Amino acid sequence: MIEIDDPADPRLDDFRDLSTADRRPDRPGGRGLVIAEGVVVVERLLASPYPVRALLGVRRRVEALGELPAPAYVTSPEVMAEVVGFHLNRGVLAAADRAPQPSPEDLARRSTRLAVLEGVGDHENLGSLFRNAAALGIDGVLLGPGCSDPLYRRSVRVSMGHVLRVPFATMPDLAGGLDMLRHNGFRVAALTPRASAVNLQDAGLRGQRVAVMLGSEGHGLTEEAIAAADLAVRIPMASGVDSLNVATAAAIAFYAIA
């Protein structure tokens, strides 16, 4: 552990101005770093394949992590807040480089249950969905067109670090990707609230190789995506409710195919 009391110390640059300059690779000047917040999430980062660069925190939070594989910069809450750009109640951060992700084909070959996403753009929904996937035995997530970066800081936080343990791959060609899944023995089920879809519990998906496809928070799956699936399934709901939050719907679907 290395004591630091100067917020301008260049060794803290990985953690600087996170409220306005998060390390998304698609942000101008971003470096694509993975940022974990809080003891629990940092512990999951430390146990993941993502190479840790450094930690920053107050002493008691850093000491709670035990032996560390990278420099840990220890400072006061005031200095930490000045560096980060906001007061961090969780008391510790870690920064890591990205790890190589599998190809969609590799992920399909070693999986039994997958989630396929189209247009899921909200980082909190994405983080919640990954947390649900980890809890309910989903082997991986395929990110189709229009999806946000699951390693964005907010997604990592909301997922409680589980986005760091659930494999994912980018699949920009959705139709071609669905054909690839079928070639690998998957049945593709498109989740939609439309009345003509089969009730989820009646679809006979349990125990099969299944890819559950979920769409954007606003409009759901596109017509093209639903047409490209093997079947459309729905979650029966009470009268007057037309849809569920995508992460909530995903949790129900994941449980139904386990």
N, C-alpha and C positions, 0 to 999 in steps of 0.2 A: 504494500500500500504506500502511496506517495502523497504526502500532504501538499496541498496547493491552496494559496489564499489570494491569488491574483486572477480575477475573472478574465483577463486578457491573455492569459498563458496559452500559447499556441497548441500545447498538448491537449487542450480541451476543445479543439475545433470541430471534432466529430459530433459534439453535443450542442453546438452554438446555434441560437436563434431558431429553435425547433418550432416555435409558434408561427413563424413566417417563412421559414426556409427549410421545410422538411426535406429529407433526403430522397425523395422520389426520383427515379431515373428520368422521368419525363418532364421534370421541372428544369428550367434553364439553370445550368450550374450545379444541378444535383449530382451526387455521386453514387446513388443507389444503395446507400447503407441501410442495414436493418437495425431499427432502434427498439429496444425492449425496456419497459418501464415497470418498476416494482419488483420485490424480491421473488415472487412466484413466477412471473414472466421471465425475469432474468435467469432464474434457475432452469427454466425450460430452454432458453437460448443456450445456456452453457451445456446442456445435455443434447443439443441438436448438432447437425453437421455444419452449421453456419460458423465460419471462423471468427471468433471474437477478437476485436481490435483493442478495446479498452472499456473500463467501467468508470462511472462517476457517481459519487454519492456521499451521504453522511456516514460517519464511521460505524455506527451500530448496524446500519442496513448492509454495509459492505461486509462487515464481520459475520453477519448472519449467513453469508453465502459460502463460508468455508474457503477451501483452497481454490485459487483462481488461475486460469491459464493465460491471463493478460494483465497489463498494468491496471491498477485500481486507484483512481485519483480521489482522494478524500478531502472534503471541504465542508464549509458551513452551509446551512440552508440558504442563507442570504447570497453567498457567492454562487451557489448552484442555480438559484432563481435568476440571477443576473446573466449567467451563461446561457441557460436554457431559454429564457424569455418568459417564464411563468413559474409560479410556485408549485413544486412537485411534492404532493403529499406522500407519495410512495417512497421517496427518499433515495432511490438508486436507479441509474440508467446503465444500459450496456449497448455498445455499438458493435456491429459485426458486418463482415462482407457477405455478399450473397453466395450461396452454394449452388452448384450445377443442378438443374432440374431435369427430370426424365423427359423423354419424348412421349407424346400421346401413345404411340405404339408400345413402348416399353411399359408404360403405366398400365395399359390395357392387358398386356400379356401376364402381368403378375397380380392382377386384381380380380375380385369377384363382384364387388359392388362399387359403383362409381357415381359421382354426381357430375352432370354436364350443365354448365351455366351459359346463358345467353343474355347479354346486356345487364348484368347485375353490377350496377355502378356505385352503389352506396357503400362506403368503406365499413360502416358499422354493421350493415346487413351481411357483408362479406365475412367480416370477422366472426359474427354470430353463427353464420352458416358453417364455417370451418370448425368452430367449437362443437356444434351439433354433430358434424361429420366424425370428429374424433370420439365423441361420447357414444355414438351409435354404430360404430364399426364400419364406416365407409372407408374404402381402401385408398381413394384418391379423388381429386377434383380436376376436371377438364374445363378450362376457361375459354369459352367461345368468344365471338365478336362482341365488343362493347363492354367487356368486364373491366373492372378496376384492378389495380395492383394489389394482390393480397398481402404484400409485405409493406404496404404503407403503414406508417406508425400507428394510426388509429385502428386499422384492421388487426395488427398484431396485439394491441392492447385489449380490444373487445374480444378477441378470440382467446384471451388469457394465455397466449403463447402457443395455442394448439395449431395455429397456421404453420408453425415451425416444425411440426411433426407429421402433418398430413401431406403426403406428396401431391403436387399439382403440376400441370403442364398446360401450355398455351396451345389452343387449337383454333387458329383463325379461319380455317375452312370447315364450317360446321357440317355441311352435307357430306363432304369427303370423310370427315372424322367419324360421323355416324356409320358410314359404310365400313370403315375400319373396325369399329366396335362390333358390328354384326359379323364381320369376318373372323373376329376373335371370340365368337360365341355369345355375345351380349344381346339381350333383348332391350330395346330402347323404349322407355316409357316417358311420354311428355305429360307433365303435370299442368292441368288447365282447369279453370272453374266451369267450362262450358257444359251444358246439361247433357250433351250427347256423349260425353266421355264415360268410361267405365268406372264405377266406384272402386276406389283404391283397394279396399279389402276383398273385392271380388275378382281382381285382375290376375290372381294366381302367380304373383311375382316372387313370393317367398321361396328361398332355397335355390333360385336360379341365378345365372350371371345377368345382372340387371344394371343398366345405366339410367338413372332418373334425371330427366332434363327439366330445368327450371328457368323461368324467364325474368325479365326486368321487373322492377318494383311497380312501375306504372301500368304497362300494357301486357305484361306477361310474355309468353313465348310468341314469336312471330308465326304467321300462318305457314310460312315455309318450313319452320322448324317442326311444327306440329305435324305437317304433312310428311316430313322426312322420318318421323318416329314410327315404330312398329305398332304402337297403340297410344291412345290418349287416356289418361286416368284423372280422376277428380277426387277431392276430399269432400264428402257430404257435409253440408253446413246448414245451420238453422235458417229459416226464412228471413230475408231482410239483410243478410250478410253475403256479399258477393265474392269476397276473397280474403286471404290471410297475408300477413307479412311473409316475405319470401323465405326468411330464415325459419319462421315458425312452420310454414308449409313443408319446408325441407325436413325438419325434425320429424314430423308426422310420417312423411314418406320414407325416410330412412328407417324408422322403427317398423314400418309395415313390411319392408323387404328383408329385414334382418333374419 
